[in-house]
């Protein structure tokens, strides 16, 4: 069932076992709510599933997710090899607990990324020990070997969310690599994608967040199209909302981006800002994310003399982040590719006008150029600068795009709708296995 079908005819929890609540294990090998979309997904989906009356237990590893009241977290500790301030650390001898720890360190030492595999093995062990506690297991893009084997191994049917294939990130980083050494490093780091491709092909039920991601999963991972369902995610529209009392800052552009991830396209926005400031000298950029001290973005800021016009912020509260978007005259998503784009949905929900590229699934979220956003080709700084200039120079356009963007999010992209659609897919997975939710005592 697609998101469009959910939108047209929500089933309100109907399923093979009626409207009874489900016991859900929601797995996330990485839950940081301030870096990437996985932590955001887990936090908001778990809250809304609980509001529907389901019992949700999040099972996660470091960085642990931030969850809302009423949603318990079960921690599966890794060795936390990438923690700050000592990433790529070598653990002390007394930290090792079993062979999975040894595998985790060995993979890191040889330049690979071990977390999807090692988390899946630890999760499998925990689920086997708690057989009968859950009606369904929902994996948030771990795609590790440990999650194979079906209900016999995990104790319940498995539903897996794939936001987008990580092979897309891998190819963009390879394309941006400066030399053969960097390309070799990228290939080794992303070696886990071979495992994810093998696992994905064997999964009975895959959930994804956009039609674009669905096609990418078919093309890149070889998953059969009839095994993939689309449920759009969305914004917390109570939190992400307009507030006229927040003063608009002239020339302010805001974006959310990991500084030197090529996929996010921040370097093109920096170049666009340099062009834009020749006609709008008050134009400046606030980036929600960590500033890299070196790399393409830092070099571009220095090359164009923009040090005073680009500010990075991180570690802000939800309320501060929303106010930052409210204060901007334009929100921007410069990504080369997105599997959905939460920043687009959240920015639009505040009533802030959006300029976005057409990379990946962004048009599914942002809508039609000139109606709910201004859309430009990915990787085109000139087009980006022109669109940003149009919005900054036209108050009526800003107001119209802001209203239309907010309306679009309310109609299509809320977490309540995402939770209902996801719960329906859980019931379909149970029906395929000939199972029903266990009664509560």
C-alpha positions in Angstrom: 0.0 0.0 0.0 1.4 3.4 -1.0 1.3 6.6 1.0 -1.2 7.9 -1.5 -3.5 5.0 -0.7 -3.1 5.7 3.0 -4.0 9.3 2.4 -7.1 8.5 0.4 -8.5 5.8 2.7 -6.9 5.4 6.1 -7.8 2.1 7.7 -7.5 3.3 11.3 -5.7 0.2 12.4 -7.9 -2.4 10.7 -6.1 -5.6 10.2 -6.3 -9.4 10.4 -6.5 -9.2 14.2 -8.8 -6.2 14.4 -7.9 -3.0 16.2 -5.9 -4.5 19.0 -2.7 -2.9 20.1 0.6 -4.4 19.0 3.9 -5.0 20.9 6.6 -3.5 18.7 10.4 -3.8 19.0 11.9 -0.8 17.1 15.6 -1.3 16.4 18.0 1.5 15.6 21.8 1.0 15.5 22.3 4.7 15.5 19.9 7.1 17.2 21.5 10.5 17.4 18.5 13.0 16.9 20.9 15.8 15.9 22.8 14.2 13.1 21.0 12.5 10.3 17.4 11.4 10.0 17.5 8.0 11.7 17.2 9.4 15.3 14.5 11.8 14.2 12.5 8.9 12.6 12.7 6.7 15.7 11.8 9.5 18.1 8.7 10.7 16.3 7.5 7.4 14.9 7.7 5.7 18.4 5.8 8.5 20.0 3.0 8.5 17.5 2.7 4.7 17.5 2.4 4.9 21.3 -0.4 7.5 20.9 -2.2 5.0 18.7 -2.2 2.7 21.7 0.6 0.4 20.7 3.4 -0.7 23.0 6.7 0.4 21.6 10.1 -0.5 23.0 13.1 1.1 21.2 16.2 -1.1 21.2 19.3 1.0 20.2 23.0 1.5 20.4 25.2 4.6 20.8 24.5 7.4 20.2 21.3 6.5 22.0 18.1 8.1 20.7 16.2 10.8 22.5 12.7 9.5 23.1 9.5 11.1 24.4 7.8 10.2 27.7 6.2 6.8 27.7 8.5 5.1 25.2 11.1 2.9 26.9 14.7 2.5 25.6 16.6 -0.8 25.9 20.3 -0.1 25.4 22.5 -2.5 23.5 25.9 -1.1 24.1 28.5 -1.2 21.4 32.2 -0.3 22.1 31.3 3.3 20.9 34.3 3.5 18.7 33.4 6.8 17.0 32.5 8.8 20.1 33.8 12.3 20.7 36.3 13.4 21.7 38.3 10.2 20.8 36.8 8.7 17.6 38.5 5.6 16.1 39.8 4.8 19.6 41.3 1.4 20.6 39.4 0.0 23.6 41.1 -1.1 26.8 41.4 -4.9 27.3 38.8 -4.9 30.1 36.2 -3.4 27.7 36.0 -6.5 25.5 33.0 -8.7 26.4 32.7 -11.3 23.6 33.6 -12.1 20.0 31.3 -9.5 18.6 33.4 -6.8 20.3 36.5 -8.3 18.7 34.8 -8.2 15.3 33.8 -4.6 15.8 37.3 -3.4 16.6 39.0 -5.5 13.9 36.6 -4.0 11.3 37.4 -0.5 12.5 41.1 -1.2 12.5 41.0 -2.3 8.8 39.1 0.9 7.7 35.6 -0.6 7.6 32.4 0.5 9.4 31.2 -2.3 11.7 28.1 -1.0 13.4 25.3 -2.4 11.1 26.7 -5.9 11.4 27.6 -5.9 15.0 24.4 -4.3 16.2 22.4 -6.8 14.2 24.2 -9.7 15.9 23.6 -8.2 19.4 20.0 -7.5 18.6 19.4 -11.0 17.4 20.8 -12.3 20.7 18.5 -10.1 22.7 15.4 -10.9 20.7 16.1 -14.6 20.9 16.3 -14.3 24.7 13.0 -12.4 24.8 11.0 -14.6 22.4 7.3 -13.9 22.8 7.7 -10.3 24.1 6.9 -8.7 20.7 4.4 -9.1 17.9 6.6 -7.4 15.3 10.2 -6.3 15.0 10.8 -3.1 13.1 14.4 -2.5 11.9 15.5 1.0 11.1 18.0 0.4 8.2 20.4 -1.8 10.0 20.2 -4.5 7.3 22.7 -6.7 9.1 23.1 -10.5 8.7 21.9 -11.0 12.3 18.4 -10.0 11.3 17.9 -12.8 8.8 16.1 -16.0 9.7 12.5 -14.7 10.0 10.3 -15.2 13.1 12.0 -18.4 14.0 15.2 -16.5 14.7 13.8 -13.2 15.9 10.6 -14.4 17.6 8.4 -12.2 15.5 7.9 -11.0 11.8 10.4 -8.4 10.6 9.6 -5.1 8.9 12.5 -3.0 7.7 12.7 0.7 6.9 15.2 1.6 4.2 15.3 5.4 4.0 17.4 5.2 0.9 20.2 2.9 -0.3 23.5 3.9 1.2 25.1 2.9 -2.1 23.9 6.3 -3.3 26.1 8.0 -0.6 29.0 5.7 -1.6 28.9 6.7 -5.2 28.7 10.4 -4.5 31.7 10.2 -2.2 33.6 8.2 -4.8 32.8 10.8 -7.4 34.1 13.5 -5.1 37.3 11.6 -4.1 40.5 13.5 -5.0 42.8 10.6 -5.6 43.0 6.8 -5.6 43.9 6.6 -1.9 40.7 8.4 -1.0 38.7 6.2 -3.4 40.2 3.1 -1.8 39.3 4.4 1.7 35.7 5.2 0.6 35.3 1.7 -0.8 36.6 0.0 2.3 34.4 2.2 4.6 31.3 1.4 2.6 32.1 -2.3 2.4 29.1 -2.9 4.7 26.8 -2.0 1.8 27.5 -5.4 0.2 26.0 -7.0 3.3 23.0 -4.6 3.2 22.3 -5.5 -0.4 22.4 -9.2 0.3 20.2 -8.8 3.3 17.7 -6.5 1.6 17.0 -9.0 -1.1 16.0 -11.6 1.4 13.6 -9.4 3.4 9.9 -10.1 3.2 8.7 -6.6 4.0 10.5 -3.3 3.3 9.1 0.1 4.1 10.5 3.3 2.6 9.7 7.0 2.8 9.2 8.1 -0.8 8.5 6.9 -4.3 12.0 7.9 -5.4 13.6 5.8 -2.6 11.4 2.9 -3.6 12.8 2.9 -7.1 16.4 3.4 -5.8 15.9 0.3 -3.6 14.8 -1.7 -6.6 17.6 -0.4 -8.8 20.5 -0.4 -6.3 19.7 -3.2 -3.9 17.8 -5.6 -6.2 14.7 -5.8 -3.9 11.5 -6.9 -5.7 9.1 -4.0 -6.1 6.2 -6.0 -4.7 8.0 -6.3 -1.4 8.4 -2.5 -0.9 5.7 -0.2 0.5 5.9 3.6 0.7 4.8 5.6 3.8 5.8 9.2 3.8 7.2 10.6 7.0 6.7 14.1 8.1 7.2 17.0 10.5 6.0 17.6 14.1 3.6 20.3 13.0 2.8 21.4 16.5 6.5 22.1 17.2 7.4 23.2 13.6 4.8 26.0 13.2 4.7 29.7 12.3 5.1 32.3 15.1 4.7 35.9 14.0 6.3 37.0 17.3 9.7 35.8 16.1 11.4 38.6 14.3 12.5 38.0 10.7 16.2 38.6 10.1 16.8 40.4 6.8 19.0 38.3 4.4 19.0 35.2 6.6 19.2 31.8 4.8 19.1 28.7 6.9 20.0 25.1 6.0 20.6 21.8 7.8 23.7 20.0 6.5 26.6 17.8 7.4 29.4 20.1 6.2 31.5 17.8 4.0 29.1 15.1 3.0 29.0 15.5 -0.8 25.4 14.4 -1.0 24.2 17.4 1.0 25.5 19.9 -1.6 26.6 22.5 1.0 29.6 23.6 -1.1 27.3 24.6 -3.9 25.2 26.7 -1.5 28.4 28.4 -0.3 29.3 29.3 -3.9 25.7 30.5 -4.5 25.9 32.7 -1.4 29.1 34.4 -2.9 27.2 35.2 -6.1 24.1 36.3 -4.2 25.9 38.8 -2.0 26.9 40.9 -5.1 23.2 41.9 -5.3 22.1 41.2 -1.7 25.0 42.2 0.5 23.0 41.4 3.7 22.5 37.8 2.6 24.1 35.4 5.1 23.8 31.7 5.9 23.2 29.8 9.1 24.1 26.1 8.9 22.6 23.7 11.4 25.5 21.3 11.7 29.1 20.9 12.7 31.7 23.1 11.0 34.6 21.2 9.4 37.9 22.9 9.9 39.2 21.6 6.6 37.7 20.2 3.4 35.8 21.5 0.4 33.3 23.6 2.4 35.9 25.3 4.6 38.0 26.0 1.5 35.1 27.5 -0.3 34.3 29.8 2.6 37.9 31.0 2.7 38.1 31.3 -1.1 35.1 33.5 -1.4 35.8 35.5 1.8 32.6 34.4 3.5 33.8 33.7 7.0 31.7 36.5 8.4 28.6 35.5 6.3 28.4 31.8 7.2 27.7 30.6 10.8 27.5 27.0 12.0 25.3 26.1 15.0 25.0 22.7 16.7 23.6 21.3 19.9 20.7 23.7 20.0 17.3 22.7 21.6 14.3 21.9 19.5 12.7 25.2 20.4 15.9 27.1 19.4 16.1 25.3 16.1 12.5 26.1 15.2 13.0 29.7 16.1 16.0 29.8 13.9 14.0 28.6 10.9 11.2 31.1 11.8 13.7 33.9 11.8 15.0 33.2 8.3 13.7 34.8 5.2 14.3 31.6 3.3 15.1 27.9 4.0 17.3 26.1 1.6 17.9 22.4 0.8 20.9 22.3 -1.6 21.3 18.4 -1.6 22.4 16.5 -4.6 20.1 13.7 -3.4 17.6 13.0 -0.6 15.6 9.9 0.2 12.9 12.2 1.7 14.2 15.5 3.2 13.0 16.1 6.7 14.6 19.6 6.7 12.4 20.6 3.7 9.2 19.4 5.5 10.1 21.0 8.8 11.1 24.3 7.3 7.9 24.4 5.2 5.9 23.6 8.4 7.2 26.9 10.0 5.8 28.9 7.1 9.4 29.7 5.9 9.6 29.9 2.1 11.7 27.1 0.6 14.3 27.0 -2.1 15.3 23.4 -2.9 17.0 21.3 -5.5 15.2 18.6 -7.4 17.6 15.9 -6.1 16.1 12.5 -5.3 12.8 12.7 -3.5 12.9 16.4 -2.6 10.2 17.3 -5.2 7.9 14.8 -3.5 8.2 16.8 -0.3 8.6 20.3 -1.6 6.0 20.2 -4.3 5.8 22.2 -7.5 8.2 25.0 -8.5 6.5 28.4 -8.1 3.6 27.0 -6.1 5.0 25.6 -2.8 8.7 26.3 -3.3 11.3 27.4 -5.8 13.1 24.4 -7.3 16.5 24.3 -9.0 18.7 21.6 -10.5 21.1 20.0 -8.0 24.8 21.1 -8.2 24.0 24.4 -9.9 25.2 27.4 -7.8 24.0 29.9 -10.4 20.4 28.7 -10.3 20.5 28.4 -6.6 21.7 32.0 -6.2 19.0 33.3 -8.6 16.2 31.5 -6.7 17.5 32.7 -3.4 17.7 36.3 -4.7 14.1 36.1 -6.0 12.8 35.1 -2.6 14.9 37.6 -0.6 13.8 40.4 -2.9 10.0 39.7 -3.0 8.1 39.9 0.3 4.8 38.8 -1.4 6.5 35.8 -2.9 7.9 34.9 0.5 4.5 35.1 2.1 2.8 33.1 -0.6 5.3 30.3 -0.7 5.4 30.2 3.1 1.6 29.7 3.4 1.5 27.1 0.6 4.4 25.2 2.0 2.7 24.9 5.5 -0.6 23.8 3.9 1.2 21.1 1.9 2.9 19.6 5.0 -0.3 19.6 7.0 -2.1 17.8 4.3 0.5 15.2 3.5 3.5 14.9 5.8 2.7 14.5 9.5 4.0 11.9 12.0 0.5 10.8 12.9 -0.2 9.8 9.3 3.2 8.0 9.2 2.5 6.0 12.3 -1.0 4.9 11.1 0.4 3.8 7.8 3.3 2.0 9.5 1.0 0.2 11.9 -1.1 -1.0 8.9 2.0 -2.5 7.4 2.8 -4.3 10.6 -0.6 -6.0 10.4 0.0 -7.0 6.8 3.3 -8.5 7.9 1.5 -10.5 10.6 -1.1 -11.6 8.2 1.5 -12.9 5.8 3.0 -15.0 8.6 -0.4 -16.2 9.7 0.1 -14.7 13.1 -2.0 -12.4 15.3 -1.0 -10.0 18.0 -0.7 -11.7 21.3 -3.5 -10.7 23.8 -2.4 -8.5 26.7 -2.9 -9.7 30.2 
